[in-house]
Amino acid sequence: MMSKLPVAREGWPFIAIPAAIAAGLALTGRRALAVPFAAASLASLGFFRDPERETPAVPGAVLAPADGRVMSVDELDDPFVGPAVRVAIFLSPLDVHVNRSPIAALVVGVTYSRGRFVAAYQPDAGRVNERCVVNLQGENARVTVVQIAGAVARRIVCRVGPGDKLAAGERFGMIRFGSRTDCFMPRGAQMSVRAGDRVVGGITVLGALA
């Protein structure tokens, strides 16, 4: 039995269409013209990869909601969490862009806001850019995840809505072509990461809830 190819479903148009064009050009003898389309298909295959992962069983853990590099870890207030610690994660085009739930939780709110498309690594990107805020109510704490579009990423995909239940590490969306994901957890959590660290979505423990 063939195993499922680990690719996010949103990526198939970006993979299949240039692949079909490349095949058509190659079959008609225009191989040089086929090369850039084949390259685009392969690049999309890499970008939209969606590997299976085993979530660690760590009591009270808040897991990374995305792959990437930690931009900052700072304290501030979140409308849903209250006094919070925010971990801002920058995703380059080479990172896996699937977003995963940091905790087992009930989705109590999803708010999409239009905005600008400044570079995701800019400090104010989380405030001014197009974004989607997902509020998660866990058994003992609240966590907010913010999907933030960047200068290249202009399509936020959120597959959940209020009332949905997520397991820790479960996929809930993605952002196309470079972006940022912020995770807010209650202040007082024992942090395990700092600025500059590489994290893996659904695997790396950002912090432990008290």
Backbone as a printed PyTorch tensor [residue, N CA C, xyz], in Angstrom:
tensor([[[  0.8390,  -1.1910,   0.0000],
         [  0.0000,   0.0000,   0.0000],
         [  0.8810,   1.2510,   0.0000]],

        [[  0.5780,   2.2210,  -0.8800],
         [  1.3920,   3.4300,  -0.9740],
         [  1.1070,   4.3460,   0.2040]],

        [[  2.1610,   4.9250,   0.7850],
         [  1.9810,   5.8710,   1.8750],
         [  1.6530,   7.2430,   1.3010]],

        [[  0.9950,   8.0440,   2.1160],
         [  0.6020,   9.3910,   1.7030],
         [  1.8340,  10.2780,   1.5410]],

        [[  1.9300,  10.9590,   0.4170],
         [  3.0350,  11.8840,   0.2070],
         [  2.8720,  13.0540,   1.1740]],

        [[  3.8970,  13.3340,   1.9980],
         [  3.7510,  14.3520,   3.0380],
         [  3.8220,  15.7760,   2.4810]],

        [[  2.7400,  16.2040,   1.8710],
         [  2.6350,  17.5470,   1.2930],
         [  1.3130,  18.1610,   1.7320]],

        [[  1.3320,  19.4240,   2.1630],
         [  0.0980,  20.1130,   2.5480],
         [ -0.8110,  20.2440,   1.3270]],

        [[ -2.1060,  20.0180,   1.5480],
         [ -3.0250,  19.9900,   0.4050],
         [ -3.0900,  21.3290,  -0.3310]],

        [[ -2.8250,  22.4290,   0.3570],
         [ -2.8420,  23.7300,  -0.3080],
         [ -1.7340,  23.8770,  -1.3440]],

        [[ -0.7300,  22.9990,  -1.2870],
         [  0.3970,  23.1200,  -2.1960],
         [  0.2240,  22.4390,  -3.5370]],

        [[ -0.7550,  21.5490,  -3.6600],
         [ -0.8540,  20.7740,  -4.8940],
         [ -1.0330,  21.6040,  -6.1550]],

        [[ -1.8260,  22.6860,  -6.1690],
         [ -1.8960,  23.4940,  -7.4010],
         [ -0.5460,  24.0650,  -7.8110]],

        [[  0.2880,  24.4520,  -6.8130],
         [  1.5980,  25.0270,  -7.1030],
         [  2.5810,  23.9630,  -7.5900]],

        [[  2.2980,  22.7050,  -7.2470],
         [  3.1620,  21.5970,  -7.6670],
         [  2.7000,  21.0200,  -9.0020]],

        [[  1.4060,  20.7390,  -9.0900],
         [  0.8760,  20.0110, -10.2470],
         [  0.8380,  20.8430, -11.5300]],

        [[  0.4490,  22.1200, -11.4290],
         [  0.2900,  22.9260, -12.6420],
         [  1.6250,  23.1320, -13.3650]],

        [[  2.6850,  23.6290, -12.6840],
         [  3.9590,  23.7600, -13.4180],
         [  4.5290,  22.4150, -13.8550]],

        [[  4.2540,  21.3390, -13.0970],
         [  4.7310,  20.0180, -13.5040],
         [  4.0540,  19.5890, -14.7990]],

        [[  2.7530,  19.8540, -14.9110],
         [  2.0280,  19.4960, -16.1340],
         [  2.5280,  20.3080, -17.3250]],

        [[  2.7980,  21.5990, -17.0910],
         [  3.3200,  22.4400, -18.1680],
         [  4.6960,  21.9430, -18.6150]],

        [[  5.5420,  21.6110, -17.6340],
         [  6.8820,  21.1010, -17.9550],
         [  6.8020,  19.8150, -18.7530]],

        [[  5.8920,  18.9250, -18.3520],
         [  5.7500,  17.6560, -19.0670],
         [  5.2790,  17.8780, -20.5010]],

        [[  4.3090,  18.8010, -20.6600],
         [  3.8100,  19.0940, -21.9990],
         [  4.8770,  19.6790, -22.9010]],

        [[  5.6790,  20.5930, -22.3730],
         [  6.7550,  21.1900, -23.1620],
         [  7.8130,  20.1580, -23.5210]],

        [[  8.1500,  19.2920, -22.5450],
         [  9.1700,  18.2700, -22.8110],
         [  8.7050,  17.2850, -23.8810]],

        [[  7.4360,  16.9220, -23.8270],
         [  6.9040,  15.9620, -24.8020],
         [  6.8630,  16.5290, -26.2200]],

        [[  6.7990,  17.8600, -26.3170],
         [  6.7830,  18.4840, -27.6480],
         [  8.1770,  18.9440, -28.0750]],

        [[  9.1840,  18.4950, -27.3390],
         [ 10.5530,  18.7710, -27.7260],
         [ 11.1210,  20.0820, -27.2290]],

        [[ 10.3650,  20.8430, -26.4610],
         [ 10.8690,  22.1400, -25.9680],
         [ 11.3930,  21.9860, -24.5470]],

        [[ 12.4500,  21.2270, -24.4340],
         [ 12.9780,  20.8830, -23.1120],
         [ 13.5660,  22.0800, -22.3690]],

        [[ 14.1980,  22.9870, -23.0970],
         [ 14.7720,  24.1660, -22.4270],
         [ 13.6830,  25.0040, -21.7700]],

        [[ 12.5520,  25.1460, -22.4450],
         [ 11.4410,  25.9050, -21.8710],
         [ 10.8030,  25.1690, -20.6920]],

        [[ 10.9310,  23.8410, -20.6810],
         [ 10.3270,  23.0480, -19.6070],
         [ 11.0820,  23.1790, -18.2890]],

        [[ 12.3730,  23.4910, -18.3610],
         [ 13.2190,  23.4890, -17.1610],
         [ 12.7110,  24.4160, -16.0580]],

        [[ 12.4070,  25.7100, -16.3320],
         [ 11.9580,  26.5630, -15.2270],
         [ 10.6430,  26.1070, -14.6010]],

        [[  9.7620,  25.5110, -15.3940],
         [  8.4990,  25.0140, -14.8360],
         [  8.7470,  23.7930, -13.9490]],

        [[  9.6580,  22.9220, -14.3810],
         [ 10.0070,  21.7710, -13.5610],
         [ 10.6690,  22.2190, -12.2580]],

        [[ 11.5210,  23.2420, -12.3570],
         [ 12.1830,  23.7610, -11.1590],
         [ 11.1620,  24.3700, -10.1920]],

        [[ 10.1780,  25.0970, -10.7340],
         [  9.1410,  25.6980,  -9.8840],
         [  8.3270,  24.6220,  -9.1800]],

        [[  8.0300,  23.5340,  -9.8890],
         [  7.2770,  22.4380,  -9.2830],
         [  8.0600,  21.7890,  -8.1450]],

        [[  9.3560,  21.5480,  -8.3640],
         [ 10.1870,  20.9390,  -7.3340],
         [ 10.3570,  21.8580,  -6.1270]],

        [[ 10.5150,  23.1720,  -6.3880],
         [ 10.6460,  24.1290,  -5.2970],
         [  9.3690,  24.1500,  -4.4550]],

        [[  8.2090,  24.0990,  -5.1100],
         [  6.9390,  24.0870,  -4.3900],
         [  6.7770,  22.7960,  -3.5930]],

        [[  7.2470,  21.6930,  -4.1460],
         [  7.1950,  20.4200,  -3.4400],
         [  7.9730,  20.5150,  -2.1310]],

        [[  9.1240,  21.1860,  -2.1840],
         [  9.9130,  21.3600,  -0.9730],
         [  9.2570,  22.3100,   0.0070]],

        [[  8.6890,  23.4020,  -0.5080],
         [  8.0910,  24.3970,   0.3700],
         [  6.8660,  23.8490,   1.0940]],

        [[  6.0310,  23.1060,   0.4010],
         [  4.7720,  22.6300,   0.9700],
         [  4.9040,  21.2610,   1.6480]],

        [[  6.1250,  20.8240,   1.9030],
         [  6.2980,  19.5400,   2.5870],
         [  5.6370,  19.5930,   3.9680]],

        [[  5.1030,  18.4660,   4.3780],
         [  4.3460,  18.4010,   5.6280],
         [  4.6690,  17.0850,   6.3220]],

        [[  5.8280,  16.9820,   6.9510],
         [  6.2620,  15.7020,   7.5280],
         [  5.4290,  15.2890,   8.7380]],

        [[  5.2900,  13.9870,   8.8990],
         [  4.6550,  13.4620,  10.1020],
         [  5.6090,  13.6430,  11.2850]],

        [[  5.0410,  13.9600,  12.4470],
         [  5.8810,  14.1870,  13.6240],
         [  5.2490,  13.5570,  14.8540]],

        [[  6.0980,  13.1230,  15.7740],
         [  5.6310,  12.5420,  17.0280],
         [  5.7750,  13.5820,  18.1270]],

        [[  4.6470,  14.0060,  18.6690],
         [  4.6400,  15.0600,  19.6870],
         [  5.1300,  14.5050,  21.0210]],

        [[  6.0720,  15.1850,  21.6870],
         [  6.5710,  14.6900,  22.9720],
         [  5.5090,  14.8070,  24.0620]],

        [[  5.4650,  13.8280,  24.9470],
         [  4.5080,  13.8320,  26.0620],
         [  5.1810,  14.4840,  27.2690]],

        [[  5.1310,  15.8120,  27.3170],
         [  5.7460,  16.5790,  28.3980],
         [  4.6350,  17.3240,  29.1320]],

        [[  4.3750,  17.0160,  30.4050],
         [  3.2880,  17.6720,  31.1370],
         [  3.4400,  19.1980,  31.1560]],

        [[  2.3630,  19.9140,  30.8150],
         [  2.3710,  21.3700,  30.8630],
         [  3.1240,  22.0440,  29.7360]],

        [[  3.5800,  21.2650,  28.7550],
         [  4.4110,  21.8440,  27.6940],
         [  3.5930,  22.7120,  26.7490]],

        [[  4.2060,  23.8190,  26.3350],
         [  3.6970,  24.6320,  25.2280],
         [  4.6590,  24.4130,  24.0680]],

        [[  4.1770,  23.7790,  23.0180],
         [  5.0320,  23.4010,  21.8980],
         [  5.1350,  24.5160,  20.8680]],

        [[  6.2070,  24.5020,  20.0950],
         [  6.3600,  25.4770,  19.0140],
         [  5.2320,  25.2850,  18.0020]],

        [[  4.5480,  26.3550,  17.6080],
         [  3.4850,  26.2390,  16.6120],
         [  4.0040,  26.2280,  15.1830]],

        [[  5.3170,  26.4040,  15.0060],
         [  5.8840,  26.4630,  13.6600],
         [  7.3760,  26.1710,  13.7080]],

        [[  7.9280,  25.7890,  12.5540],
         [  9.3790,  25.6700,  12.4030],
         [  9.9610,  27.0680,  12.1990]],

        [[ 11.1980,  27.2590,  12.5930],
         [ 11.8530,  28.5300,  12.3080],
         [ 12.8410,  28.9310,  13.3790]],

        [[ 13.1880,  30.2140,  13.3560],
         [ 14.1420,  30.7480,  14.3240],
         [ 13.4330,  31.7290,  15.2520]],

        [[ 13.7080,  31.6150,  16.5420],
         [ 13.1010,  32.5150,  17.5270],
         [ 13.6790,  33.9130,  17.3560]],

        [[ 12.7980,  34.8670,  17.0500],
         [ 13.2150,  36.2620,  16.9070],
         [ 13.3570,  36.9380,  18.2580]],

        [[ 12.3930,  36.6600,  19.1460],
         [ 12.3820,  37.3340,  20.4410],
         [ 11.5260,  36.5630,  21.4260]],

        [[ 11.8290,  36.7560,  22.6970],
         [ 11.0090,  36.2460,  23.7980],
         [ 10.8020,  37.4210,  24.7320]],

        [[  9.5730,  37.9190,  24.8060],
         [  9.3400,  39.1120,  25.6140],
         [  8.0080,  39.0480,  26.3480]],

        [[  7.9020,  39.8690,  27.3740],
         [  6.6930,  39.9260,  28.1800],
         [  5.8160,  41.0880,  27.7350]],

        [[  4.5400,  40.8250,  27.5740],
         [  3.5650,  41.8540,  27.2240],
         [  2.1820,  41.2910,  27.4870]],

        [[  1.1640,  42.1180,  27.3560],
         [ -0.2090,  41.6790,  27.6100],
         [ -0.8760,  41.2450,  26.3190]],

        [[ -1.6520,  40.1690,  26.4130],
         [ -2.4470,  39.6700,  25.2940],
         [ -3.9150,  39.7590,  25.7010]],

        [[ -4.7960,  40.2370,  24.8000],
         [ -6.2000,  40.4020,  25.1720],
         [ -6.8690,  39.1230,  25.6700]],

        [[ -6.4200,  37.9790,  25.1930],
         [ -7.0280,  36.7020,  25.5810],
         [ -6.2860,  36.0420,  26.7360]],

        [[ -4.9700,  35.9980,  26.6630],
         [ -4.1680,  35.3180,  27.6860],
         [ -4.0280,  36.1640,  28.9310]],

        [[ -3.9670,  37.5000,  28.7690],
         [ -3.6590,  38.4000,  29.8750],
         [ -2.1630,  38.6410,  29.9190]],

        [[ -1.5740,  38.8240,  31.1010],
         [ -0.1140,  38.9710,  31.1860],
         [  0.5530,  37.7470,  30.5610]],

        [[  1.3860,  37.9970,  29.5560],
         [  1.8640,  36.8820,  28.7400],
         [  3.3390,  36.9900,  28.4060]],

        [[  3.8720,  35.8590,  27.9560],
         [  5.1930,  35.7960,  27.3180],
         [  4.9520,  35.4790,  25.8570]],

        [[  5.5190,  36.2910,  24.9700],
         [  5.3870,  36.0510,  23.5390],
         [  6.6890,  35.5060,  22.9770]],

        [[  6.5720,  34.4020,  22.2410],
         [  7.7080,  33.8610,  21.4900],
         [  7.4080,  34.1100,  20.0190]],

        [[  8.2190,  34.9480,  19.3730],
         [  8.0390,  35.2730,  17.9580],
         [  8.9830,  34.4090,  17.1300]],

        [[  8.4240,  33.6770,  16.1530],
         [  9.1900,  32.7270,  15.3430],
         [  9.1600,  33.1780,  13.8850]],

        [[ 10.3280,  33.3570,  13.3000],
         [ 10.4300,  33.7260,  11.8860],
         [ 10.6540,  32.4850,  11.0450]],

        [[  9.8270,  32.3460,   9.9990],
         [  9.9170,  31.2090,   9.0850],
         [ 10.4990,  31.6890,   7.7630]],

        [[ 11.6190,  31.1240,   7.3630],
         [ 12.1930,  31.4430,   6.0560],
         [ 11.5020,  30.5910,   5.0020]],

        [[ 11.6690,  30.9040,   3.7070],
         [ 11.0610,  30.0680,   2.6660],
         [ 11.5330,  28.6180,   2.6900]],

        [[ 12.6260,  28.3210,   3.3830],
         [ 13.1400,  26.9580,   3.4400],
         [ 12.5380,  26.1440,   4.5790]],

        [[ 11.8220,  26.8010,   5.4930],
         [ 11.2290,  26.0930,   6.6250],
         [  9.9070,  25.4320,   6.2410]],

        [[  9.4940,  24.4230,   7.0260],
         [  8.1470,  23.8640,   6.9060],
         [  7.1730,  24.9330,   7.3860]],

        [[  6.1160,  25.1910,   6.6070],
         [  5.2090,  26.2940,   6.9270],
         [  3.8640,  25.8690,   7.4780]],

        [[  3.7410,  24.6080,   7.8340],
         [  2.5170,  24.1280,   8.4680],
         [  2.5100,  24.5720,   9.9300]],

        [[  1.3770,  25.0900,  10.3930],
         [  1.2300,  25.5100,  11.7860],
         [  0.5680,  24.4080,  12.6040]],

        [[  1.0350,  24.2500,  13.8430],
         [  0.5300,  23.2030,  14.7350],
         [  0.1210,  23.8000,  16.0730]],

        [[ -0.8650,  23.1720,  16.7050],
         [ -1.3580,  23.6730,  17.9880],
         [ -0.3050,  23.4530,  19.0720]],

        [[ -0.0130,  24.4850,  19.8630],
         [  1.0060,  24.3280,  20.9110],
         [  0.5320,  23.5270,  22.1170]],

        [[ -0.7910,  23.4160,  22.3100],
         [ -1.3440,  22.6630,  23.4300],
         [ -2.6060,  21.9380,  22.9730]],

        [[ -3.0630,  20.9780,  23.7870],
         [ -4.3790,  20.3860,  23.5620],
         [ -5.4030,  21.4070,  24.0340]],

        [[ -6.3380,  21.7730,  23.1520],
         [ -7.1930,  22.9000,  23.5080],
         [ -8.4690,  22.9370,  22.6820]],

        [[ -9.4010,  23.7620,  23.1730],
         [-10.6140,  24.1130,  22.4420],
         [-10.3760,  25.4550,  21.7630]],

        [[-10.6860,  25.5440,  20.4820],
         [-10.5780,  26.8210,  19.7690],
         [-11.7850,  27.6700,  20.1590]],

        [[-11.5230,  28.8010,  20.7940],
         [-12.6300,  29.6610,  21.2340],
         [-12.7520,  30.9320,  20.4020]],

        [[-11.7680,  31.2050,  19.5710],
         [-11.8470,  32.3940,  18.7260],
         [-10.8400,  32.3610,  17.6000]],

        [[-11.2650,  32.8090,  16.4230],
         [-10.3800,  32.9710,  15.2680],
         [-10.7000,  34.3180,  14.6500]],

        [[ -9.7100,  35.2170,  14.6330],
         [ -9.9270,  36.5700,  14.1300],
         [ -8.9190,  36.8900,  13.0390]],

        [[ -9.4370,  37.1440,  11.8360],
         [ -8.5780,  37.4950,  10.6980],
         [ -8.5890,  39.0100,  10.5120]],

        [[ -7.4090,  39.6010,  10.3580],
         [ -7.2890,  41.0460,  10.1770],
         [ -6.4610,  41.3450,   8.9410]],

        [[ -7.0030,  42.1880,   8.0770],
         [ -6.2220,  42.6460,   6.9280],
         [ -5.1450,  43.6080,   7.4060]],

        [[ -4.0930,  43.7320,   6.6220],
         [ -3.0200,  44.6270,   7.0150],
         [ -1.9740,  44.7440,   5.9360]],

        [[ -0.8080,  45.1970,   6.3340],
         [  0.2800,  45.4100,   5.4020],
         [  1.0660,  44.1150,   5.1990]],

        [[  2.1230,  44.1910,   4.3900],
         [  2.9640,  43.0290,   4.1090],
         [  4.4340,  43.4170,   4.2430]],

        [[  4.7760,  44.0420,   5.3840],
         [  6.1800,  44.3610,   5.6190],
         [  6.9120,  43.0620,   5.9490]],

        [[  8.2400,  43.0860,   5.8730],
         [  9.0290,  41.8890,   6.1490],
         [  8.6750,  41.3340,   7.5290]],

        [[  8.4650,  40.0130,   7.6040],
         [  7.9900,  39.3880,   8.8370],
         [  8.9840,  39.5250,   9.9890]],

        [[ 10.2640,  39.7530,   9.6810],
         [ 11.2440,  39.8880,  10.7550],
         [ 11.2660,  41.2880,  11.3680]],

        [[ 10.5150,  42.2150,  10.7980],
         [ 10.4300,  43.5470,  11.3890],
         [  9.6620,  43.4770,  12.7130]],

        [[ 10.1030,  44.2140,  13.7520],
         [  9.4690,  44.1060,  15.0700],
         [  7.9700,  44.4100,  15.0690]],

        [[  7.5220,  45.3420,  14.2230],
         [  6.1160,  45.7220,  14.2500],
         [  5.2430,  44.9170,  13.2960]],

        [[  5.8100,  43.8700,  12.6580],
         [  5.0360,  43.0740,  11.7030],
         [  3.8200,  42.4330,  12.3660]],

        [[  3.9610,  42.0040,  13.6130],
         [  2.8570,  41.3700,  14.3080],
         [  1.7060,  42.3070,  14.5920]],

        [[  1.9640,  43.6110,  14.5060],
         [  0.9210,  44.6030,  14.7840],
         [  0.2990,  45.1620,  13.5220]],

        [[  1.0800,  45.3000,  12.4430],
         [  0.5840,  45.9960,  11.2510],
         [  0.2990,  45.0740,  10.0720]],

        [[  0.8390,  43.8580,  10.0750],
         [  0.6740,  42.9780,   8.9130],
         [ -0.6560,  42.2310,   8.9340]],

        [[ -1.0180,  41.7010,   7.7740],
         [ -2.1660,  40.7990,   7.6980],
         [ -1.9020,  39.6180,   8.6200]],

        [[ -2.9070,  39.2150,   9.3930],
         [ -2.6840,  38.1870,  10.4020],
         [ -3.9770,  37.4690,  10.7740]],

        [[ -3.8200,  36.3200,  11.4140],
         [ -4.9470,  35.5430,  11.9150],
         [ -4.6240,  35.1460,  13.3480]],

        [[ -5.4980,  35.5310,  14.2690],
         [ -5.3060,  35.2550,  15.6920],
         [ -6.1800,  34.0660,  16.0880]],

        [[ -5.5570,  33.0410,  16.6550],
         [ -6.2740,  31.8380,  17.0900],
         [ -6.1640,  31.7390,  18.6130]],

        [[ -7.2960,  31.8090,  19.3010],
         [ -7.3320,  31.7320,  20.7630],
         [ -7.6570,  30.3140,  21.1970]],

        [[ -6.8060,  29.7520,  22.0480],
         [ -6.9190,  28.3540,  22.4740],
         [ -7.1270,  28.2740,  23.9800]],

        [[ -8.1840,  27.5710,  24.3820],
         [ -8.4500,  27.3470,  25.8010],
         [ -8.0410,  25.9270,  26.1590]],

        [[ -6.9400,  25.8110,  26.9090],
         [ -6.4800,  24.5090,  27.3600],
         [ -7.1620,  24.1130,  28.6510]],

        [[ -6.7880,  22.9760,  29.1630],
         [ -7.4000,  22.4930,  30.4040],
         [ -7.1070,  23.4150,  31.5730]],

        [[ -5.8740,  23.9450,  31.6070],
         [ -5.4710,  24.7690,  32.7500],
         [ -4.9740,  26.1560,  32.3710]],

        [[ -4.9280,  26.4820,  31.0860],
         [ -4.3710,  27.7760,  30.6790],
         [ -4.8450,  28.1570,  29.2870]],

        [[ -4.6950,  29.4330,  28.9940],
         [ -5.0070,  29.9490,  27.6660],
         [ -3.7190,  30.2260,  26.8950]],

        [[ -3.7720,  30.0000,  25.5910],
         [ -2.6410,  30.2800,  24.7000],
         [ -3.1900,  30.9130,  23.4280]],

        [[ -2.4810,  31.8940,  22.8980],
         [ -2.8500,  32.5180,  21.6250],
         [ -1.7440,  32.2730,  20.6010]],

        [[ -2.1480,  31.8980,  19.3940],
         [ -1.2120,  31.7660,  18.2790],
         [ -1.6120,  32.7770,  17.2140]],

        [[ -0.6330,  33.5080,  16.6950],
         [ -0.9000,  34.5020,  15.6540],
         [ -0.1180,  34.1270,  14.4020]],

        [[ -0.8340,  33.8750,  13.3150],
         [ -0.2290,  33.6380,  12.0000],
         [ -0.0670,  35.0000,  11.3310]],

        [[  1.1440,  35.3360,  10.9210],
         [  1.4400,  36.6730,  10.3970],
         [  2.0320,  36.5580,   8.9970]],

        [[  1.4040,  37.2140,   8.0360],
         [  1.9210,  37.2350,   6.6700],
         [  3.1770,  38.1040,   6.6130]],

        [[  4.0240,  37.8470,   5.6130],
         [  5.2390,  38.6280,   5.4450],
         [  5.2570,  39.3510,   4.1240]],

        [[  6.4400,  39.7750,   3.7080],
         [  6.5670,  40.5250,   2.4570],
         [  6.2510,  39.6600,   1.2510]],

        [[  6.5470,  38.3610,   1.3470],
         [  6.2810,  37.4360,   0.2510],
         [  5.0270,  36.6150,   0.5220]],

        [[  4.8710,  36.1890,   1.7900],
         [  3.7030,  35.3800,   2.1510],
         [  2.4540,  36.2410,   2.1860]],

        [[  1.4950,  35.9630,   1.3100],
         [  0.2820,  36.7740,   1.2430],
         [ -0.9670,  35.9130,   1.2900]],

        [[ -0.8380,  34.7500,   1.8720],
         [ -1.9980,  33.8740,   1.9630],
         [ -1.9180,  33.0810,   3.2530]],

        [[ -2.7330,  33.4680,   4.2300],
         [ -2.8190,  32.7550,   5.4970],
         [ -3.9230,  31.7060,   5.3840]],

        [[ -3.6120,  30.4830,   5.7540],
         [ -4.6000,  29.4070,   5.7430],
         [ -4.8490,  28.9850,   7.1800]],

        [[ -6.0910,  29.1230,   7.6470],
         [ -6.4820,  28.6470,   8.9730],
         [ -7.6470,  27.6840,   8.7740]],

        [[ -7.4710,  26.4460,   9.1870],
         [ -8.4520,  25.3950,   8.9180],
         [ -9.4350,  25.1790,  10.0600]],

        [[ -9.3190,  25.9390,  11.1440],
         [-10.1700,  25.7030,  12.3070],
         [-11.0560,  26.9030,  12.5960]],

        [[-12.0590,  26.6710,  13.4140],
         [-12.9640,  27.7290,  13.8360],
         [-13.4010,  27.4820,  15.2650]],

        [[-14.1240,  28.4330,  15.8710],
         [-14.5900,  28.2740,  17.2490],
         [-15.3780,  26.9810,  17.4310]],

        [[-15.0510,  26.2750,  18.5110],
         [-15.7080,  25.0130,  18.8010],
         [-14.9000,  23.7970,  18.4090]],

        [[-13.8870,  23.9780,  17.5600],
         [-13.0310,  22.8570,  17.1760],
         [-12.0850,  22.4960,  18.3140]],

        [[-11.7590,  21.2220,  18.4060],
         [-10.8090,  20.7500,  19.4050],
         [ -9.5280,  20.3060,  18.7190]],

        [[ -8.4090,  20.6660,  19.3180],
         [ -7.1020,  20.3260,  18.7600],
         [ -6.2730,  19.5630,  19.7840]],

        [[ -5.5630,  18.5580,  19.3200],
         [ -4.5790,  17.8910,  20.1550],
         [ -3.2750,  18.6730,  20.0950]],

        [[ -2.4420,  18.5130,  21.0920],
         [ -1.1380,  19.1680,  21.0630],
         [ -0.3560,  18.6840,  19.8540]],

        [[  0.1700,  19.6250,  19.0540],
         [  0.9350,  19.2740,  17.8700],
         [  0.0960,  19.0240,  16.6340]],

        [[ -1.2360,  19.1260,  16.7530],
         [ -2.0960,  18.8790,  15.5920],
         [ -2.0440,  20.0410,  14.6160]],

        [[ -2.0410,  19.7530,  13.3290],
         [ -2.0130,  20.7880,  12.3050],
         [ -3.3150,  21.5960,  12.3310]],

        [[ -3.1850,  22.9240,  12.1510],
         [ -4.4040,  23.7250,  12.0390],
         [ -4.3540,  24.7350,  10.8890]],

        [[ -3.2320,  24.8550,  10.1960],
         [ -3.1460,  25.7940,   9.0830],
         [ -1.7270,  25.9400,   8.5950]],

        [[ -1.5150,  26.9520,   7.7550],
         [ -0.1770,  27.2340,   7.2490],
         [ -0.1490,  28.6480,   6.6690]],

        [[  1.0430,  29.1320,   6.3740],
         [  1.2240,  30.4240,   5.7200],
         [  2.1530,  30.1980,   4.5390]],

        [[  1.7590,  30.7070,   3.3870],
         [  2.5210,  30.4420,   2.1660],
         [  3.7160,  31.3810,   1.9990]],

        [[  4.8810,  30.8050,   1.7210],
         [  6.0510,  31.5280,   1.2090],
         [  6.6550,  32.5570,   2.1610]],

        [[  7.1040,  32.1160,   3.3190],
         [  7.8260,  32.9980,   4.2320],
         [  6.8910,  33.7690,   5.1330]],

        [[  7.1290,  33.7560,   6.4550],
         [  6.1510,  34.3370,   7.3540],
         [  6.6790,  34.3780,   8.7780]],

        [[  5.7360,  34.5860,   9.7100],
         [  6.0700,  34.6270,  11.1280],
         [  4.8990,  34.0630,  11.9180]],

        [[  5.1930,  33.3740,  13.0090],
         [  4.1600,  32.8600,  13.9010],
         [  4.5340,  33.2250,  15.3310]],

        [[  3.6080,  33.8850,  16.0340],
         [  3.8190,  34.2670,  17.4260],
         [  2.9990,  33.3700,  18.3370]],

        [[  3.5520,  33.0280,  19.4920],
         [  2.8540,  32.2160,  20.4770],
         [  2.8670,  32.9590,  21.8110]],

        [[  1.6710,  33.2020,  22.3490],
         [  1.5290,  33.8620,  23.6450],
         [  1.1070,  32.8360,  24.6820]],

        [[  1.8330,  32.7600,  25.7780],
         [  1.4920,  31.8640,  26.8790],
         [  1.4870,  32.6510,  28.1830]],

        [[  0.8490,  32.1330,  29.2250],
         [  0.7780,  32.9030,  30.4770],
         [  2.1480,  33.2510,  31.0420]],

        [[  2.2660,  34.4710,  31.5220],
         [  3.5020,  34.8830,  32.1760],
         [  3.7270,  34.0130,  33.4130]],

        [[  4.9320,  33.6450,  33.6450],
         [  5.2330,  32.7280,  34.7360],
         [  5.5760,  31.3370,  34.2410]],

        [[  5.3060,  31.0800,  32.9520],
         [  5.7090,  29.8010,  32.3710],
         [  7.2310,  29.6900,  32.3940]],

        [[  7.7170,  28.5040,  32.6270],
         [  9.1690,  28.2740,  32.6460],
         [  9.6470,  28.1410,  31.2060]],

        [[ 10.3780,  29.1370,  30.7190],
         [ 10.7640,  29.1750,  29.3160],
         [ 11.9610,  28.2680,  29.0300]],

        [[ 11.9230,  27.6760,  27.8360],
         [ 12.9860,  26.7550,  27.4230],
         [ 13.7560,  27.2520,  26.2070]],

        [[ 13.3320,  28.3800,  25.6260],
         [ 13.9920,  28.8980,  24.4220],
         [ 14.3540,  30.3630,  24.6200]],

        [[ 15.2320,  30.8330,  23.7550],
         [ 15.6130,  32.2350,  23.7550],
         [ 15.8530,  32.6760,  22.3240]],

        [[ 16.0060,  33.9740,  22.1330],
         [ 16.2150,  34.5200,  20.7940],
         [ 17.4190,  33.8560,  20.1290]],

        [[ 17.2320,  33.4740,  18.8640],
         [ 18.2950,  32.8310,  18.0950],
         [ 18.1680,  31.3340,  18.0110]],

        [[ 17.3590,  30.7310,  18.8930],
         [ 17.1920,  29.2750,  18.8720],
         [ 16.3870,  28.8320,  17.6520]],

        [[ 16.7050,  27.6440,  17.1320],
         [ 15.8970,  27.0090,  16.0950],
         [ 14.8530,  26.1390,  16.7750]],

        [[ 13.6060,  26.1840,  16.2800],
         [ 12.5420,  25.3810,  16.8600],
         [ 11.8570,  24.5700,  15.7600]],

        [[ 11.2300,  23.4740,  16.1640],
         [ 10.5310,  22.5820,  15.2460],
         [  9.0780,  22.4900,  15.6830]],

        [[  8.1640,  22.8030,  14.7930],
         [  6.7560,  22.8260,  15.1270],
         [  6.2470,  21.4740,  15.6170]],

        [[  5.5260,  21.4970,  16.7360],
         [  4.9500,  20.2830,  17.2910],
         [  5.9270,  19.4240,  18.0590]],

        [[  7.1800,  19.8280,  18.1430],
         [  8.1970,  19.0290,  18.8250],
         [  8.9440,  19.8490,  19.9040]],

        [[  9.4680,  21.0140,  19.5220],
         [ 10.2460,  21.8230,  20.4580],
         [  9.3460,  22.3850,  21.5460]],

        [[  9.7580,  22.2560,  22.7970],
         [  9.0250,  22.8260,  23.9290],
         [  9.4930,  24.2690,  24.1260]],

        [[  8.5490,  25.2040,  23.9500],
         [  8.8730,  26.6180,  24.1640],
         [  8.9370,  26.9540,  25.6460]],

        [[  8.0110,  26.3770,  26.4010],
         [  7.9340,  26.6610,  27.8270],
         [  7.0100,  25.6770,  28.5020]],

        [[  7.0590,  25.6390,  29.8360],
         [  6.1980,  24.7520,  30.6160],
         [  5.2970,  25.6020,  31.4980]],

        [[  4.0120,  25.2950,  31.4490],
         [  3.0360,  26.0320,  32.2450],
         [  3.1550,  25.6430,  33.7040]],

        [[  3.0350,  26.6210,  34.5660],
         [  3.1610,  26.3730,  36.0100],
         [  1.9720,  25.5810,  36.5110]]])
